[in-house]
């Protein structure tokens, strides 16, 4: 089962993933945690380039970097884990490319989806958590922790478009998206995610 986690910067995805992975492992699930861009030696190298604030990268070049990393991650990590029936928790997946480079940068949404699905061998998430926070909360959290990367340095208007894009994706793909309130406590957030995961995996009760 492939579960992906999306949201604007500083939404709390990493904290949620770690807590959910621990809860699933404690009850006996085999869990693999990975991230985008990254997750492989190639992907980690591309990630360093992608987030470097000293670089100016054209939007379509961003897409190609991300999907090169994604293709390697799927081939080396995600597809084998799914074949072994592991639960794969991935910090961002192709919805991030559509939200950031499509809605944020203005590239064509349908073309991006096709590029991404080619990179993933048409593998798509079974469940996607959108950890949603207001843009002003994201900005405040980034300021508090310091050290922003290239995308984190984009202006408020950009991140507003990205957030709106995520909501548009959640509406379009409502069968796999679950929107979580990223402003609640970590305990409440992981409980909500765990319950949604159980509903999706087990299906409705008879």
N, C-alpha and C positions, 0 to 999 in steps of 0.2 A: 504494500500500500504506500503510495507516494503522497506525502502531506507537505504542502509548501506554506511558507509564512511570508506575508507581504505587508508593506506599510511604508510611510514616509520615514525620513531620518529620525532616529532616536525614539521610535515607537515602542520599543521594548521587546522586539522579536527575539533577540539572543537570549535574554533572561527567560522568556516564555519557553523557548525551545529546550533549554537546559532543564528546566523544571518538568516539562512534559516528558522529556526523554527519561528522566529519573523515575517518574511515576510509572511509565510504561515498563521500564526494565524491572522495577521492583515487583511487578506482578507477573513477570516471566516473558515479556515480549522481547524479541530480538530487534534492536533499534540501531539504525545507522544515522548519524547526524552529519550533514555536510552543508556547504554554502556556495553561493554564487556572488560574483565570479570567484573562482578558486576551487578547492577540493581535490586538485591534482597538481603535480609539479608544474605542468604547463599553465593550468588555471591560476595558480598562485603567482606565477611570473606575470601573467597578463593582468592580474588584479593590481599589482604594484604599479604598472603603467596606467591602468584605468583610473586609479584614485589620485595619481600624482598631481597636486595643484599647480606644478610648474609647467604642465603640458596643456596645450590647446588641442583638443581632439574634435574633429568634425562629427556631427551626429551620426552619419552613416558609418563612420569609422568606429564609433562607440558600439554600434550594433554588431559589427563584424568581430570586434574584440570579445564582446560578451558571448556571442554565439560560438566562437572558436573555443572559448573556455567551457561553454555549456555542452558542446558536442563531445569534448574529451571527458567531461564529468559524467555524462550519461553513458558513454561507451565503457569507461573504466570502473565506475562506481555505482551509479544508480541502476542501470539495467541489470548487472549481475546481482545486486542486492534484492531487487524485485523478483528476479528469477528464484532466489533462495527464500522468498516469502518474508523478507525482513520488512519492518516498518521504516521507511526512509523519511526523515525530517529534514527538509531543505530550506535554508535561510535564503529566500528569494528564488525565483525560477523565471519562466518566460513572461509572466504577467508584469514583472518589474521592467522588462525591456519595453513592453507596450505602454506602460504607465509613464516611464521616464523619457524614452526616446520618441514614443508616439504622441501622447498627450502633452508631455513636457516640452519636447523639442519640435513637435509639429510634423513628424514623419507619418507616412500613410499607415494606418492601423492594420488593414488587411494584409498589406505586404509584409509588415513586421511579423504578424502571426504566422504567415507561411514560412518565412525565413526561420523563425524559432522552432516550428514544428519539424522542419527539415533537420535542424541541428539536434533535436531530441529523438529522432527516429520515430516521430509522431507519438511519443510518450507524453502524456499530459497528467497533471495531478488528479488524484482521486478526491482530494479535499484541500481547499486553500483557506487559510486563516488570514483575514485582513485585520491587522492590529491597527485600529484607527485612532488617531489623535489629531486635535486641531493644529494647524500650522504654527500658531503662536506658542503652543506647548513644545512642539519640536524645536523651534528656534531657541526657546529658553533652556531646554535640556542640552542642546548642543553648546550653548554659551557656557553653561555650568561645567561641562566636562572638558571643554577646551580642545584644541587640536582638530580642526575640520579638514576633510579631504576635498577633492575637486568638486564633487557633486554637492556636498554639504554646504559649500560656499555659494551655491546658486541663490538668487534672490527669492524673496517671499512669493512673488508672482509665479515663478517657476514651480515651487513646491506646492502652491495652491493648485496649479494645473495638474500636477502629478496626483495629488490627493483626489481631485475631482475625477481624474482618469481611473483611479482605483475603484471609485464608487460606480463609475460607468461599467467597468469590467465585472464588478460584483453583481450588477443588475443583469448584464448580458449572460453571465455564466452562473446564474443563481443556484443551479443544482449542485455546484461544488464549492461555492464561496460561503464562508461564515464570517460575519463582521463582529469583531470583538472590541470592547471599549478599552483602549490602551491607557486610560487615565485612572483605572481602578487599581487596587493593590495587586501585587504579583500573585498572592494566594488566590484571590478571586479570579484573576485572569487565567491561571492554569486550571482552576476548577472548571471554568466555563469551556476552555479548550478541551479538556479531558472528556467532559460530558458530550460535547459535540462530536468528538472523535468516536466515542462509544456508539452514539446514535448512527453515525455514518457506517461504521464497520459492522455493527450488528443488525442494522435495519430496524424498521418499526416493530414494536411488540405485537404479537397476535391478539 
